[in-house]
């Protein structure tokens, strides 16, 4: 037997082993996506991110592994958006208007008083059922390299303050915190107050020290952040149906296979439905808890003038964002 012949079985064995290793590596190939958000422990948005990550991993049999970083761990709102744009963070969620630095019209999905109810809001922010979302999403991809791939419902946003409020007149000269986004300045100003942008991580301190007199958020967030400890009045203005957008870096999205993108889409659809159920289940429970904490909840039956708020805010919205009127008309036509 020649030296070459004696090596043949060994080479064959190595080839088989190498082939087996290649197959194993392919079978276990994994894409890790970093997912950032500003939500605190106990919020529905934190639950959403955690459950979505688990569902995507299960559906893709581990090929897509989402690592969630809540509580602004990877930066404040502005830093988070920039990180997704450049790809150092693969995905995040926040109010649609947080992407208005890329396409200003995306903020229309957060416009106050434009939805009939929560389910209408979810249809209007899903590109499969909303021509407005489909168009704006294409612009986000083309201009910013970011794609909206899902939505979820947190509940209606309510106003809280250190004092009772029944109409915009009660807010004159008062500083109310807004998300650091142009649309919130419009909305808070329309309510009659002085808009005061504050990052969510700094809001409790701002409320305690009097930097702001009030704020607005869904009830579950007011509870999770314990704002009720320094805000004894909550006004059920329901001025905004709080739907958050889930957005990804386009390059990271394209690295996933067609199959895994489809499975990811199945997961976001299921999670959107879950979020509506969570909100439905939490409304009475949240109000009961707040009342147990000696918070006064003011509703229309208590004299809260919702028409006055709606009229004033809509007037300011039309003044500051006149180009949104066609979008709003299309959104309101969605059934």
N, C-alpha and C positions, 0 to 999 in steps of 0.2 A: 504493500500500500504506500503510495507516495505521500509526502507531507501535505500536499494540497487535498488529497482524498481523505486523509485523516481529519482534516479541519472541516470537511463538508457537513458532517452531522452537527458539529458544534455551531457552525454558521446558521444552519437551518433552525437549530434550537433558539439561537439568538434572535433570528428573524421572527419566529413565532412569539417569543417573549416581547419583542419590540412592538409587534402588531397588537398583542394583548394590551400592552401599556398604552398604546395610542388609542385603542378603543375605549379603555377605561377613562383616559383623560377626556376624551370627547364626551363620553357619557356623563361625566361629572363636571363638565365645563360650567363655570358659574360667572354671572355678571353681578357685581356688587354695585348698588346704587345708594348714594347717600341722600337722605330725605330730611330736609330741615323745615321746622315751623316754629312759631312763636308761642304756641299754646302751652298752658300750664297743666300739671297733673290734675286729673279730675274733670277736665273739659271734654266736650264731645269731640272736638277736633283732635285731641290727643288720642282718644279712643279710636277715632277713624283711622289715623295714621298707623297705629299699632295693629289694628285688625286688617287693614288693607295689606300691610307688609306680610302678615302671616298668610293671607289668602293668596297673594301673588306667588309666594314661595311654594305653597301647596299645589296650586294649579300648574305651575311650571316645573313641578317635581324638583325644586331646588335650583333650577337654572338661573332664576332671577332672585337675588337676595337683597332685600331692601333694608338698610340700616337707618333707623329713625333717630333724629336728634331734635327733641322738643325744647321748649323754653328758651329760645334764642341762643342755644348753645353755639351755633355756627354764625352768629351775628344778628344784629338788629334787622329790621325790615329792609332798609336800603341795601345793607351789606348782603342780605340773603338773596335779594333779586339779582344783584350784580354777580354773585357766586354762581347762580343757575345760568346766567347768560354766558359766562366764560367757561362753565362746565366743571368748576371745582366742587360744586354741589350739583348732583344730577337732577334733583326734583325738590319741590316745595309746594306749600299751599298757603293761600292768603286771599283777601278780598280781590276781586278782579281788578278793581281800580288801582291796585298796587303795581300793575303792569302799564299804567298810563304813560310812563316815561318812554315806552316803546310805541304804543298805539293809543292815543288819547281816548279814542272812542270805546275802548274796552271798559272804561269806567261806567258806561251806561248800564251795565248789568248790576251795579250797586246803587243805581239811582233810586232815591226814596219814593215811596208811594206809587210805584209803577206796576206792581204785581197784584193779581187778584187774591192769591193765596200761596202757600208753600209749594204746592204741586205745579202751579203755573210758573213759579220762579225756577223750579228745577227743569221744566221743559224748555224754558227760554234760555237757559244756560247750558244746554246740551246741543252740540252741533248737529246731532242726528235729527233733532226736532226743531231746531232754530236756525233759519237762514242767516240771521244777524250774527249768531255765534260762529257759524261756518265761515262767513266772510271775514270777520275780525280775527278769527284764529289763523286764517291764511296770512293775514297781514303780520301777525305776531311772529309767525315762522319766517316770513320773508325779511322782516325788518330787524328782528331781535334774536332769531334762533331759539325761540321758546314756543312750545306747543301746549295748549290746554288739553288735557286728556281725561279729565273727570271733574265732578262737582259733588258737593255734599251740603246738606242743610243743617244749620246750627240753631235755627229758631229766629223769631222776630227780634229786632233790636229795640230795647226800651231805654228811656231816659232816667237817670238817677241824679239826685241832688241833695244838698244839705237842707233844702227848703222845699215846700210844696209848690208845684207848678201846674197851672191849669190852662194857660194860654201863652202865646209868644210874648205878651206884655210882661209876664212874670220873669222873663229871662233877660230883659233889657239891662245892659251893663254887667251882666254876669259872665264869667269865663267858664266855658264848657269845653272839656277836652274832646278833641277829634283825632282820628287816625291821621298821621302825617301825610295826607294825600289831598290834593286840590278839591276833590269832590266833597270831602268832609268839611272843608272850610265853607263851601257853598251851603251845605245842609245845615250846619250849626248856625251860620249867619242868617239863613232863612228862618230858623227857629226863633230868631231874635237875640241870640247870645253873641258873645265875643268868641270866635273860634280860636282855640289854643291847642296847637299840635303837641302831643306828648307820646313818646314811645310807650308801649304797653308795660315794658319792664320798669318804667319810672312812674307809672300812673298812681300806684298806691301812695307813694311818697308825695306826689303832687296833690293828691286829694287830702292827705293828712295835714300838709303844711299850708293849704289854702292857695297854692299856685293855680289850681282850678277849683271851681265850685261844684262841678258835676261832670258826668260822662255819660256815654251810652254804649250798651252792649246787650247781647242776649242774656236772659236770666241765668242760664247755666254758667256763663262766663262771670257774671257778677258774683255768683256763689263761689265758683272755683277760685277766683282771685280775692274773695272776701271783701269786695268793695262795699258790701252792705254794712260792714263795721263802721264806716265813716260816711255812709250815704243813707240816711234814715227814710228817704222818700224815693219811691220808684213810680214813674209815670208810664202807663201802658200805652205809649204812643204807637208802637209797632210800625215805626216810620220806615223801616227797611227790613225786607225779608233777607236774612243773612245767609246767603249762599256763597261758599268759598270755592275758588277754582284750584284744581290740582294741575300744576304745570311742570313740564320737564324740559331739560336741555335737548334741543332737536338732534344734535349729534349723538347724544347718549341714547335717545329713543330709537334712532336709526340703526344703532349697533345691535339692538334686539332683533331676533328673527321675526318673520311675519307671524309665525305661530305664537310666539311668546307675546308679541304686541296684541294679538287677538285675545289671548288669555288674560292679559293685563286689562284689556277693555271689559272683559266679562266681570273681572273683579271690581272695577270701578262702578259698573252698573249695579252690581249687587250691593256694594257699600253705599251707593246713593240711596237705594231703597231702604237700607237699614237706618240711615241718618234721619229719614222722614219718620220712621217708627220711633226712634229715640226721642225726637222732638215732640211727637204727639204724646208720648208717655210722660214726658217730664214737666209739661206746663203746669198742671195742678200741683204736682209734687214740689216744684220749685217755688210756686207762690205760697204754698202752705209752710215750707221751710222759712221763707223770708218773713212771713207774718209771725212765725214762732221766734224770730230774732228781733221782734218789735219794729219791723219795717212797715211803714204805711204805704200801701199800694193804692194808687189813684187811677181810676178808670173813667170811662165816659159817663157812667152812672153817678160818679162822684163830682161831675162838673168838668172833666177834662175835655177841652174843646178841640177835638181832632180835626174838624173842618178848618178851623183857624190855622192849625199847624200845616195841614195839607196845602191850603191855598198859599200861605206865605212861602213855604219851601218850594213849591212848584214854580212860583213866580221868580224866585232867585235862581232856580235851576235853568229856566228858560233864558234868563238874562246871561248867565255865565256859560251855558253850554247850548247855544241856539242850534248847533248842528246836530244835536241828538234827537230832535223832534221826529225825523223819519224813522230812526231806529226804534224809538219808544212806540210809535204807532204800529210798527211791525211786531214788536214784542207783545203789545197788548192784543194783537189779533191772533196770537197763538192760542189754540184751543187744547 
